[in-house]
Amino acid sequence: PFGALNIPLNFDAWTDVSLSFANSPIYTNTLWVTDASGNANASFNLPAGLGLGSFLLHHAVIGLDLSLMETFVSEPVSVKIN
């Protein structure tokens, strides 16, 4: 749980990496504000030839207000890496 809302993910090594490298060249624009329509563009960048094999990642979005109180948690989205 994150405050009153539940984040629909299991904490694992990928979660730890995504929090540790927020707004870095690996996770660009991951801590940012939305535009007037409530949209934002975030991405993660893995180096080519990393040799990790095929795996499935799950991501969710947490919306915070200016007092850092959670206002929204998205459903998880799957990303398959080959």
Wavefront OBJ file of the C-alpha trace (Angstrom):
o trace
v 0.000 0.000 0.000
v 1.039 3.569 -0.689
v -0.931 5.686 1.733
v -4.632 5.059 1.082
v -4.019 3.570 -2.383
v -2.573 0.207 -3.387
v 0.154 -0.085 -6.007
v -0.644 -3.255 -7.991
v 2.999 -4.431 -8.194
v 5.319 -6.672 -6.222
v 8.454 -4.927 -4.995
v 11.470 -6.548 -6.673
v 14.921 -5.660 -8.044
v 13.383 -3.851 -11.067
v 11.263 -1.703 -8.736
v 14.360 -0.845 -6.722
v 16.273 0.124 -9.890
v 13.387 2.248 -11.172
v 13.192 4.171 -7.886
v 16.967 4.520 -7.543
v 17.448 5.840 -11.090
v 14.362 8.075 -11.405
v 15.004 11.034 -13.751
v 18.327 9.589 -14.864
v 19.453 8.627 -18.383
v 18.018 5.158 -17.652
v 14.587 6.441 -16.515
v 13.922 9.744 -18.267
v 11.133 12.087 -17.115
v 9.898 9.649 -14.471
v 9.541 12.281 -11.750
v 7.814 15.134 -13.501
v 4.617 17.086 -13.768
v 1.797 16.474 -16.193
v 0.625 18.894 -18.850
v -2.761 20.662 -18.730
v -4.417 17.511 -20.107
v -2.895 15.294 -17.407
v -0.428 13.647 -19.807
v 3.283 13.034 -19.305
v 5.990 11.212 -21.253
v 8.333 8.938 -19.362
v 10.651 6.253 -20.686
v 13.311 3.769 -19.705
v 16.390 3.089 -21.792
v 18.361 -0.147 -21.726
v 21.722 -0.360 -23.484
v 21.763 -2.489 -26.636
v 23.387 -5.912 -26.298
v 22.835 -6.111 -22.555
v 22.365 -9.878 -22.863
v 19.624 -10.240 -20.267
v 17.519 -12.592 -22.351
v 13.752 -12.291 -22.655
v 11.698 -11.078 -19.697
v 8.476 -9.317 -18.791
v 8.397 -6.054 -16.802
v 5.406 -4.416 -15.148
v 5.028 -0.685 -14.544
v 2.455 1.506 -12.811
v 2.053 5.259 -12.398
v 1.603 7.026 -9.076
v 0.131 10.522 -9.192
v 1.042 12.893 -6.354
v -0.238 16.344 -5.560
v 1.988 19.252 -4.465
v 1.933 18.031 -0.852
v 3.190 14.616 -2.094
v -0.081 12.916 -1.217
v -1.077 10.185 -3.649
v -4.027 11.037 -5.851
v -3.930 8.245 -8.420
v -2.426 4.811 -9.051
v -2.699 3.251 -12.511
v -3.286 -0.333 -13.415
v -0.017 -2.149 -14.224
v 1.218 -2.213 -17.804
v 3.397 -5.067 -19.108
v 6.496 -4.522 -21.232
v 8.193 -7.533 -22.841
v 11.942 -7.275 -23.428
v 13.432 -9.660 -25.998
l 1 2 3 4 5 6 7 8 9 10 11 12 13 14 15 16 17 18 19 20 21 22 23 24 25 26 27 28 29 30 31 32 33 34 35 36 37 38 39 40 41 42 43 44 45 46 47 48 49 50 51 52 53 54 55 56 57 58 59 60 61 62 63 64 65 66 67 68 69 70 71 72 73 74 75 76 77 78 79 80 81 82
